[in-house]
Structure formats: structure tokens, C-alpha cells
Amino acid sequence: MNWYDSITLFVISLVANIFSAFAGGGAGLIQLPAIIFLGLSFSVALATHKVASVFLGIGATIRHMKEGRLNQRFALFILCTGLPGVILGANIILNIEDRIAEIALGILTISLGVYSRLKPNLGQNAKIINRTRQGYIIGGTVLFTIGVLNGSLTSGTGLFVTLWLVRWFGLDYKTAVSYTLILVGLFWNGFGAITLGMLGTIAWDWLPALILGSLLGGFIGAHLAIKKGNKWIKVVYEIITIVIGIKLIWN
């Protein structure tokens, strides 16, 4: 890459990851098309993006860990239910038609924003719900399914995890975003990157600009989310999901 492309990629990555860390997902739906536009094939761009997205998780983790919001047992539950799906999905993606995946993800993403918009009080206050055996089984099954989507349908599925943690387990948006950015951004995407790296090719010379943008964007976005609170996170979440969903379908 020349210097102009590197700077362009860094700026795109920074902006995408700031919004992603604020809303709890969606960076790849801006960043991945940009990588493809600049010249990489879909499979190489996907593997490269997955590696960079781990640093979004690192940047956000550095900021969120200061808040002490995570319950370790609940975090382990999210990891154990989601990671097998991520690995399965990463093995599926290379056999799926790109356009079909984009349309499916677009429809699902719009539905998240619309649902949140129709529920004015959703995620504004935390409440403990569905923490029974049946609740964990259902919740874990959905997290596994989202993990498959995370590994197979490029990115943006952190938005799914955020809303599911709010809707099913009763977390407020701020806490749900912290779980998503740390567990999905760092661990789910990390395993996805390893799997895709073993199956495909990573453009290593593209990574410095992407990693720097992801790391800084993750930290800045997480800081803004903590400072602004649930009301602002909900609004930004709804805007990002609907706009990105329309973009995917329109493509």
C-alpha cells in the first residue's frame, strides 16, 4: 500500500471503530467494504479485517475494565456458548455466495434497529431476568447462533449480541456494550481470525493502519459510551443498525 491508501484506511478504520465501540458493534460493515474497495478480494479482506477487529476489542477492553462491570461467570458463559459457533461459521463462509450473505445480514441488522426503536425503555435500566436453567439454555443457544453469524456473515453481529443481552438477560445498554466489545471484539473475533487465517490469506502489510485505527477507535468509542450513558447508546445503536442494514441491501 502507498502512504495515501494507508492514511485513508486508518481514517476509515478509526471512524468505524469509534462508532462500533459506542454502539456495541458494526465496525466491519464500514471497514470491510473499504478494504475490498481498496483492492483486496473478499476472502483476504475478511481474514485481514478479523485480525484488525481484535484490536478494537483490546482498545475497548482497556477502557471498560476500569469500570469493573463484568461478571466473570456470565462472561465465561458468553464465551463458551458463542466460540464454537464462531469457529463453525468461519468454516462455512468461504462456501457462501457473498451477495446472499450481505442481503441476509442487512435484513437482520435493520430488524434490530427497528425493534429497539419500538421499545423506548429497552436497555435503559438493568434488571435480572432469565437467569434460570431454561433461560440460560435458550440464551446460550441464541448466542451460539449469533456466533455462527459472527464467523460467517463478515461482521456487525456484535450488534446482535448487544441487543440479545439487553432483551433476554435484562442488561442495560452500557453494560451490554462492555460485554460485547470485550468478549466478541477480543475473543470471538480472535478465534474467527485464527480460523480464517488458517483457511485463507491475511494481507499483513495492510494491518498496521487497520490495527492503529481499531485500537484508538475502540478506546475512544468505549470512553464516549461510558460517559454518555444508556440513552445516547440506544440512539446511536438504532441509527447505525438501520443505516448499515440499508447499505448492505442497497449494495
Beta strands, then each sheet from edge to edge (+ up, - down):
end
